[in-house]
Amino acid sequence: MRAILDGDRIVKLCIEGGVEIGKPPKGVGLERLRWDGKKLVDLATLTNLWVTIGKGGVPQLHASKLPGAIKVDASYKDRRKIRVENGLLTTTAPIKVVDKERLIHEKIREMAIRELIEEGKLVAEK
């Protein structure tokens, strides 16, 4: 089988032209398949993905390093956690962001309490 490629992404399958990619695995759509230059790769089998920022700031997933691609420690299953914020890639889930904010507030509170104890304005519990 032959395919027209855009980088490692398969744009469409064809009979003539394009690149010989072999037979795609059954049950796997083109959106999940990539061509690494030697063989077809199912993104769902990878533990790390290469990601570029596509048109409109949409993350594009790749199986191998391409110009401008960043290696991200995320699986295909985690793909919805990959976001572009202010032109930068992030894999931080909203829950983790909330947790970080909570931790920052707790640290600020601890520092304020320590400062009040040192100034003698608050008595520490024993």
For each residue, the residues with C-beta under 8 A, 3 or more apart:
1: 13 20 21 22 23 24
2: 13 14 15 16 17 18 19 20 21
3: 10 11 12 13 14 18 19 21 35
4: 10 11 12 14 17 18 19
5: 8 9 10 11 18 19 35
6: 9 11
7: 62 66
8: 5 34 35 36 37 62 63 64 66
9: 5 6 34 35 60 62
10: 3 4 5 13 21 30 33 34 35
11: 3 4 5 6
12: 3 4 30
13: 1 2 3 10 24 30
14: 2 3 4 17 18
15: 2
16: 2
17: 2 4 14
18: 2 3 4 5 14
19: 2 3 4 5 35
20: 1 2
21: 1 2 3 10 24 35 40
22: 1 39 40
23: 1
24: 1 13 21 28 30 33 40
25: 28 33 40 42
26:
27:
28: 24 25 32 33 42 44
29: 32 33
30: 10 12 13 24 33
31:
32: 28 29 42 43 44 76
33: 10 24 25 28 29 30 40 41 42 43
34: 8 9 10 40 41 43 61 62 63 64
35: 3 5 8 9 10 19 21 39 40 41 63
36: 8 39 40 41 63 64
37: 8 64
38:
39: 22 35 36
40: 21 22 24 25 33 34 35 36
41: 33 34 35 36 45 46 63 64
42: 25 28 32 33 45 46
43: 32 33 34 46 49 61 63 76
44: 28 32 75 76 77
45: 41 42
46: 41 42 43 49 63 75 76
47: 73 75
48: 71 72 73 74
49: 43 46 61 62 63 71 72 74 75 76 79 82
50: 61 62 63 64 65 66 69 70 71 72
51: 59 60 61 62 69 70 71 72 82 89
52: 59 60 62 66 68 69 70
53: 57 58 59 60 68 84 87 89
54: 57 58 59 60
55: 58
56:
57: 53 54 84 87
58: 53 54 55 84
59: 51 52 53 54 79 82 83 84 89
60: 9 51 52 53 54
61: 34 43 49 50 51 76 79 82
62: 7 8 9 34 49 50 51 52 65 66 69
63: 8 34 35 36 41 43 46 49 50
64: 8 34 36 37 41 50
65: 50 62 69 71
66: 7 8 50 52 62 69
67:
68: 52 53
69: 50 51 52 62 65 66
70: 50 51 52 89
71: 48 49 50 51 65
72: 48 49 50 51 82 89 91
73: 47 48 91
74: 48 49 78 79 81 82 91
75: 44 46 47 49 78 79
76: 32 43 44 46 49 61 79
77: 44
78: 74 75 81 82 91
79: 49 59 61 74 75 76 82
80:
81: 74 78 91 92 93
82: 49 51 59 61 72 74 78 79 89 90 91
83: 59 89 90 91 92
84: 53 57 58 59 87 88 89 90
85: 88 90
86:
87: 53 57 84
88: 84 85
89: 51 53 59 70 72 82 83 84
90: 82 83 84 85
91: 72 73 74 78 81 82 83
92: 81 83 96 97
93: 81 96 97
94: 97 98
95: 98 99
96: 92 93 99 100
97: 92 93 94 100 101
98: 94 95 101 102
99: 95 96 102 103
100: 96 97 103 104
101: 97 98 104 105
102: 98 99 105 106
103: 99 100 106 107
104: 100 101 107 108
105: 101 102 108 109
106: 102 103 109 110
107: 103 104 110 111
108: 104 105 111 112
109: 105 106 112 113
110: 106 107 113 114
111: 107 108 114 115
112: 108 109 115 116
113: 109 110 116 117 122
114: 110 111 117 118
115: 111 112 118 119
116: 112 113 119 121 122
117: 113 114 120 121 122 123 124
118: 114 115
119: 115 116 122
120: 117
121: 116 117
122: 113 116 117 119
123: 117
124: 117
125:
126:
